[in-house]
Amino acid sequence: MQEAVVPATIEVGGGRYEYEDVPGAEPALVLLHEGLGSVGLWRGFHRDLAAATGRRTVAFSRLGHGRSGPPAAPRGPDFMHVEAREVLPAVLAALGVTSPILVGHSDGGSIALLAAASQLPLTGVAVLAPHVFVEDGGLASIATTRAAFDDGALRTRMVRHHDDPDVMFGNWVGVWLDPRFRSWDITGELPRITCPVLAVQGTADVYGTVAHVEAVRDLAAGPVELLLLDCGHSPHLERRDDTLAAVAAFVAGLTAPSSPPSAPA
């Protein structure tokens, strides 16, 4: 029987991070949420992954998200690089996680790719609807999302999941709609990714086209598997069973014991 998950917080670099740590085998899976996400907004997908893989599975909320503490300052256009190169390694060290398999959604997927490109020791990376550059269509959808938040409907939903939804949303939309962010492009860093990658993309995603995962496939130095699903921006929620099966199979391939060498004839 799977052990009960105990929500907790940890202090890292002067910030308080909410996390859930589901016990299991190493290497651990570490989940990195989307721009409006949190531990709770994975909707239990991390627990399903733990059950499907038998792996220790950790999900944490970035500062300003969920029940984590507030960020020290508004985010800048380089925030995903900062998360990948400074915050994530510190959180992993504090939790005693080594050589994990990162599972990132949307902005979290971009952070996972940047972490892999920075040569952080990883067993593999699974990304769901990652961003690797900025598209006009994605910006238009973010502007529509901002209008829904300003109208109150989206904010009302976010209040249930974030201690300060205004700070959380302002940081996200403030980066993506910052004119300086228009030139954000991490395709030049993808060739430094050498670990195996699974890239999942919804073909009806209003925040990004399949060009993002195709760029990962074409530019990463390590092996890349692509999975295109008939869904929107959240494959793990909209096509949960298919996404869970794909990530679990990817993890199994990474962690299968090597076959012993054949005896000489």
C-alpha positions in Angstrom: 0.0 0.0 0.0 1.3 3.5 -0.9 2.3 5.5 2.2 0.3 8.6 3.0 1.6 11.8 1.5 2.4 14.5 4.1 2.3 18.1 2.8 5.3 20.0 4.1 7.5 23.1 3.7 11.2 23.5 3.5 13.4 26.6 3.8 15.8 27.1 0.9 17.8 30.2 0.2 15.6 32.3 2.5 12.4 31.1 0.8 9.7 28.8 2.1 8.7 26.1 -0.4 5.6 23.9 -0.2 6.3 20.3 -1.3 4.9 16.8 -1.3 7.3 13.8 -1.2 5.9 10.4 -2.1 8.2 7.7 -0.9 9.6 5.2 -3.4 12.7 4.0 -5.2 15.5 6.2 -6.5 16.1 7.9 -8.9 13.3 10.2 -7.9 10.8 12.0 -10.1 10.7 15.7 -9.6 7.7 17.7 -10.9 7.9 21.3 -12.1 4.6 23.0 -12.5 3.2 25.4 -15.1 3.1 29.2 -14.9 -0.2 29.3 -12.9 0.4 26.0 -11.2 1.3 24.6 -7.8 1.5 21.3 -6.0 -2.3 21.1 -5.7 -2.9 22.0 -9.3 -1.2 18.8 -10.5 -4.5 17.3 -9.4 -2.8 14.3 -8.0 -0.9 13.5 -11.2 2.4 13.2 -9.1 0.8 10.6 -6.9 -0.4 8.7 -9.9 3.1 8.7 -11.3 4.5 7.5 -8.0 2.0 4.6 -8.0 2.7 3.7 -11.7 6.5 3.8 -11.4 7.2 2.9 -7.8 9.6 5.9 -7.7 10.0 8.5 -5.1 8.1 11.5 -6.5 8.5 15.1 -5.4 6.4 18.0 -6.4 7.0 21.5 -5.1 5.5 25.0 -5.6 7.8 27.8 -6.8 7.9 30.9 -4.6 4.6 32.9 -5.0 2.7 29.8 -5.9 0.4 27.5 -3.9 1.3 27.6 -0.2 5.0 28.6 -0.8 6.3 31.9 0.5 6.3 35.1 -1.5 9.1 35.8 -4.0 11.7 38.3 -2.9 11.1 40.5 -6.0 9.0 40.5 -9.2 10.3 38.1 -11.8 12.4 39.2 -14.7 12.6 37.8 -18.3 15.4 35.5 -17.2 13.3 33.9 -14.4 13.3 30.4 -16.0 17.1 30.4 -16.3 17.3 31.4 -12.6 14.9 28.7 -11.6 16.8 26.1 -13.6 20.4 27.1 -12.6 20.0 28.4 -9.1 16.6 27.5 -7.5 16.2 23.9 -8.7 19.7 22.7 -7.7 19.2 24.2 -4.2 15.8 22.6 -3.7 17.1 19.2 -4.9 20.1 19.5 -2.5 17.8 20.4 0.4 15.6 17.5 -0.2 18.4 15.0 -0.8 17.5 14.3 -4.4 20.3 13.3 -6.8 20.2 12.6 -10.5 16.4 12.8 -10.7 14.0 12.5 -13.6 12.4 15.9 -14.1 8.8 16.1 -15.2 7.9 19.6 -16.2 4.7 21.2 -17.6 4.7 24.4 -19.7 7.0 26.9 -18.0 8.1 24.0 -15.8 9.0 22.1 -18.9 11.1 24.9 -20.1 12.8 25.0 -16.7 13.5 21.3 -17.0 15.1 21.7 -20.4 17.2 24.5 -19.2 18.3 22.5 -16.2 19.3 19.6 -18.5 21.2 22.0 -20.8 23.1 23.4 -17.7 24.5 19.9 -17.2 22.7 19.4 -13.9 23.1 15.7 -13.2 19.8 14.1 -14.4 18.6 10.6 -15.3 16.1 12.0 -17.8 13.5 14.7 -18.6 9.9 14.4 -19.5 8.3 17.7 -20.7 4.6 18.4 -21.3 3.8 21.3 -23.6 7.2 23.1 -23.0 8.1 26.5 -24.5 11.4 27.0 -26.3 10.6 30.4 -27.9 7.8 32.9 -28.0 4.9 32.7 -30.6 2.4 35.4 -31.4 -0.5 32.9 -30.9 0.7 32.0 -27.4 1.0 35.7 -26.4 -2.5 36.3 -27.7 -3.8 33.5 -25.5 -2.0 34.8 -22.5 -3.6 38.2 -23.1 -7.0 36.5 -23.2 -6.1 34.7 -19.9 -5.2 38.1 -18.3 -8.6 39.4 -19.3 -10.3 36.4 -17.7 -8.3 37.1 -14.5 -9.1 40.8 -14.5 -12.8 40.0 -15.0 -12.7 38.0 -11.8 -13.7 34.5 -12.9 -10.2 33.1 -13.1 -9.0 34.9 -10.0 -11.9 33.3 -8.1 -10.6 29.9 -9.1 -7.0 30.8 -8.3 -7.9 32.0 -4.8 -8.6 28.3 -3.9 -5.1 27.2 -4.8 -2.7 30.1 -4.1 -2.1 32.2 -0.9 -1.6 35.3 -3.0 -3.2 34.8 -6.5 -2.5 38.4 -7.5 1.2 38.1 -7.0 1.3 34.7 -8.6 -0.6 35.9 -11.7 1.2 39.2 -11.9 4.5 37.5 -12.0 3.5 35.1 -14.7 1.7 37.5 -17.0 4.3 40.3 -16.2 7.1 38.2 -17.7 5.3 36.8 -20.7 3.8 40.1 -21.8 7.0 42.1 -21.1 8.2 43.5 -24.5 11.7 42.4 -23.5 10.5 38.8 -23.3 9.4 38.8 -27.0 12.9 37.7 -28.0 13.2 34.9 -25.4 14.5 31.8 -27.2 16.3 28.8 -25.7 16.7 26.8 -28.9 20.4 27.6 -28.8 20.8 25.8 -25.5 19.0 22.6 -26.6 22.2 21.0 -28.2 23.7 20.8 -24.7 21.0 18.4 -23.6 22.5 14.9 -23.5 20.1 13.0 -21.3 17.0 11.2 -22.7 13.9 13.3 -23.2 10.2 12.5 -23.6 8.3 15.5 -25.1 4.5 15.4 -25.0 2.5 18.1 -26.9 -1.2 18.6 -27.4 -2.1 19.4 -31.0 -4.8 21.9 -29.9 -2.7 23.8 -27.5 -3.5 27.5 -27.6 -0.3 28.4 -25.8 2.1 26.7 -28.2 2.4 24.7 -31.4 4.1 21.4 -32.0 7.1 23.4 -33.3 8.4 23.5 -29.7 8.7 19.8 -29.2 9.9 19.4 -32.8 12.8 21.8 -31.9 13.7 19.7 -28.9 13.7 16.6 -31.1 15.8 18.2 -33.8 18.3 20.0 -31.6 18.9 18.0 -28.4 22.1 15.9 -28.5 20.5 13.0 -26.6 17.7 10.7 -27.6 14.2 12.3 -27.8 10.8 10.6 -27.9 7.8 12.6 -29.2 4.2 12.0 -28.3 1.5 14.2 -29.9 -1.9 14.0 -28.4 -5.3 15.4 -29.5 -5.7 17.8 -26.6 -4.9 21.3 -25.3 -2.2 22.7 -23.1 -2.5 20.1 -20.2 -2.0 16.6 -21.5 -1.7 15.2 -18.0 -5.2 16.4 -17.2 -6.9 16.2 -20.6 -5.4 12.9 -21.7 -4.4 11.7 -18.2 -4.2 7.9 -18.9 -2.2 8.3 -22.1 0.2 10.8 -20.6 0.6 8.7 -17.4 1.3 5.6 -19.5 3.9 7.4 -21.7 5.8 8.9 -18.8 5.7 5.6 -16.8 7.1 3.7 -19.8 9.8 6.4 -20.3 10.8 6.1 -16.7 10.8 2.3 -16.9 13.1 2.5 -19.9 15.5 4.8 -18.0 15.6 2.7 -14.9 15.6 -0.9 -16.3 18.6 -2.9 -15.1 21.2 -3.5 -17.7 21.4 -7.0 -19.1 24.6 -8.9 -18.0 27.2 -9.4 -20.7 27.0 -12.7 -22.5 29.5 -15.4 -21.5 32.2 -16.0 -24.1 31.6 -18.9 -26.4 
